[in-house]
Amino acid sequence: MISARIKAFAFTALSLALVAQPSRAQEWPQQAIHIIVPFGPGGGSDLLTRILAEAMERRLGKPVIVDNKPGAGGIIGNEVVSKANPDGYTLGMMTAGQIIAAVTRKKVPYDTMALTPVAQVATASLLMLTRLDFPADNVKDVIALAKAEPGKYILAAPGFAATQQFAGELFKQIAGIDMLDVAFGTTPEAINALLGRHADVLFETIGASLGQVKGGTLRAIAVTGKDRFPTVPDIPAAVESGLLPGFDVTTWYGIFGPPGLPGPVVERLNQVLLNSIADEKVRERVVTAGMVVKGSSGAEFGAFMASEYKRWNEVREKAGIAQQ
């Protein structure tokens, strides 16, 4: 069932790109555009959306307003976008976390596969962190410790169904180890648990944890993407350990619209977004926020979202995480 919906999603995204009509695209926009951020102010998705909004305003000549609609792992904000008129004036910021939120719930008030993908705009690796006195300072030794004493070591996460939690689940599955999962309410709580020796390992975003690493209170032993990350080039990728084949986890960001968003508007938006992230000043601001730009077509973003839905649902099933 999921496979069929994923194929339909990718096909829809491709069709939208193919039917673009330049004349209709040129008529848009005629009014202010709202971008819904389904998380609170100050987080990575909020910072990135505000950077994009400023760049889009300059290119479109219309106000681009950022609205925060936090709650339910991004589902509340996504629902707002899903029910909006498909006219291009209400858009949303999509992240890996919203896809994971969808696969961990029995019912979602919209069809994730029916949303209109516009463009991926950025990506960021996570950091694999330990406290300073933890008796392992590299991925190989963490895996060796966990194999020697299954269930002893605690893997923290900043909340249930977060990208960070699922990064940890995938790490355990590929490494073939057993660690005790503990979900804390927020990122600061998870970091404090590590600092207070109530947890041993944490996967967290670079933006949220780099200060502690630079300040010498936490140890970063790996990044979770398949390649080293520009912000922290001296920290190896986890796959460099040779024990995690295929381990590649990023927190990514992209713009989407409601179901039925016209192809010409998708194409116009895609062009504006790609031109925006090609701007050197925009790229520098994105890097400062702990991310790097990464563009795509609407069809490519749709196929990527579908593959992420499939991957994280498989991780959920293998981990035995029941849908809530």
DANORDA-V700318 format. One record per residue. RES is the residue in one letter. PHI is phi as a letter, one per 20 degrees, with the letter a starting at -180 (999 if undefined). PSI is psi in whole degrees, -180 to 180 (* if undefined). Layout:
BEGIN
[[RES,PHI,PSI] [RES,PHI,PSI]]
END
This chain:
BEGIN
[[M,999,-49] [I,f,-40] [S,f,-43] [A,f,-41] [R,f,-36] [I,f,-43] [K,f,-41] [A,f,-38] [F,f,-49] [A,f,-38] [F,f,-41] [T,f,-43] [A,f,-41] [L,f,-41] [S,f,-40] [L,g,-40] [A,f,-32] [L,f,-25] [V,e,13] [A,g,138] [Q,c,110] [P,g,-36] [S,f,-44] [R,f,-37] [A,f,-36] [Q,f,-22] [E,f,-19] [W,d,138] [P,d,159] [Q,d,-2] [Q,b,-179] [A,f,148] [I,d,136] [H,d,131] [I,d,121] [I,e,123] [V,d,117] [P,e,23] [F,c,169] [G,f,169] [P,f,149] [G,n,-17] [G,f,176] [G,g,-45] [S,f,-35] [D,f,-47] [L,f,-45] [L,f,-43] [T,f,-39] [R,f,-34] [I,f,-45] [L,f,-41] [A,g,-43] [E,f,-43] [A,f,-39] [M,f,-40] [E,g,-43] [R,f,-33] [R,e,-29] [L,e,-22] [G,m,18] [K,c,152] [P,f,140] [V,c,111] [I,d,132] [V,e,123] [D,d,124] [N,e,124] [K,c,73] [P,f,160] [G,p,145] [A,l,41] [G,m,24] [G,o,-8] [I,f,-37] [I,f,-46] [G,f,-42] [N,f,-38] [E,f,-39] [V,g,-46] [V,f,-42] [S,f,-28] [K,e,1] [A,f,159] [N,f,136] [P,e,64] [D,d,1] [G,n,3] [Y,d,-5] [T,c,116] [L,c,174] [G,b,157] [M,e,123] [M,d,140] [T,c,170] [A,g,-35] [G,f,-34] [Q,f,-33] [I,f,-43] [I,f,-39] [A,g,-38] [A,f,-39] [V,f,-13] [T,e,7] [R,c,140] [K,f,-40] [K,c,132] [V,c,137] [P,f,24] [Y,a,166] [D,e,108] [T,g,-38] [M,f,-10] [A,e,-11] [L,f,152] [T,e,112] [P,f,135] [V,d,-53] [A,a,141] [Q,f,145] [V,c,-22] [A,a,166] [T,b,160] [A,b,143] [S,e,165] [L,d,163] [L,d,140] [M,e,117] [L,d,149] [T,c,163] [R,f,162] [L,f,-31] [D,e,10] [F,f,136] [P,f,39] [A,b,129] [D,c,21] [N,b,165] [V,f,-42] [K,g,-43] [D,f,-34] [V,f,-46] [I,f,-41] [A,f,-43] [L,f,-45] [A,f,-35] [K,f,-33] [A,f,-33] [E,c,78] [P,g,135] [G,n,-2] [K,e,-41] [Y,e,145] [I,d,127] [L,d,112] [A,e,157] [A,b,146] [P,e,60] [G,o,157] [F,f,140] [A,m,22] [A,e,157] [T,g,-38] [Q,f,-41] [Q,f,-44] [F,f,-28] [A,f,-42] [G,f,-39] [E,f,-43] [L,f,-39] [F,g,-48] [K,f,-41] [Q,f,-45] [I,f,-39] [A,f,-20] [G,m,44] [I,c,165] [D,c,115] [M,c,152] [L,e,123] [D,e,133] [V,c,119] [A,e,122] [F,e,168] [G,f,-35] [T,b,170] [T,f,-47] [P,g,-37] [E,f,-39] [A,f,-41] [I,f,-42] [N,f,-34] [A,f,-39] [L,f,-46] [L,f,-34] [G,e,9] [R,m,26] [H,e,-3] [A,b,163] [D,d,-38] [V,c,144] [L,b,134] [F,e,127] [E,b,158] [T,f,153] [I,f,-44] [G,g,-35] [A,e,-18] [S,c,-10] [L,f,-31] [G,f,-42] [Q,f,-35] [V,f,-48] [K,f,-30] [G,f,-5] [G,n,20] [T,d,-18] [L,c,155] [R,d,127] [A,e,120] [I,d,-13] [A,a,158] [V,d,155] [T,e,-12] [G,f,167] [K,f,-17] [D,c,162] [R,f,153] [F,d,137] [P,g,-34] [T,f,-30] [V,c,66] [P,f,-20] [D,e,-8] [I,e,123] [P,f,155] [A,f,146] [A,g,-33] [V,f,-18] [E,f,-15] [S,f,-21] [G,m,1] [L,d,2] [L,c,64] [P,f,130] [G,n,1] [F,f,114] [D,b,101] [V,c,126] [T,c,153] [T,e,121] [W,d,166] [Y,c,141] [G,b,162] [I,d,137] [F,c,167] [G,c,-180] [P,f,165] [P,g,142] [G,n,12] [L,f,125] [P,g,142] [G,g,-44] [P,f,-38] [V,f,-40] [V,g,-46] [E,f,-41] [R,f,-46] [L,f,-43] [N,g,-44] [Q,f,-45] [V,f,-43] [L,f,-44] [L,f,-38] [N,f,-36] [S,f,-47] [I,f,-9] [A,e,-16] [D,f,129] [E,f,-39] [K,f,-38] [V,f,-44] [R,f,-41] [E,f,-40] [R,f,-36] [V,f,-42] [V,f,-41] [T,f,-32] [A,e,1] [G,n,20] [M,c,173] [V,c,149] [V,f,147] [K,b,109] [G,e,169] [S,a,168] [S,f,169] [G,f,-42] [A,f,-42] [E,f,-41] [F,f,-39] [G,f,-44] [A,f,-37] [F,f,-45] [M,g,-41] [A,f,-41] [S,f,-35] [E,f,-40] [Y,g,-46] [K,f,-45] [R,f,-49] [W,f,-27] [N,f,-38] [E,f,-40] [V,f,-44] [R,g,-47] [E,f,-45] [K,f,-34] [A,f,-11] [G,m,29] [I,e,114] [A,f,143] [Q,f,137] [Q,e,*]]
END
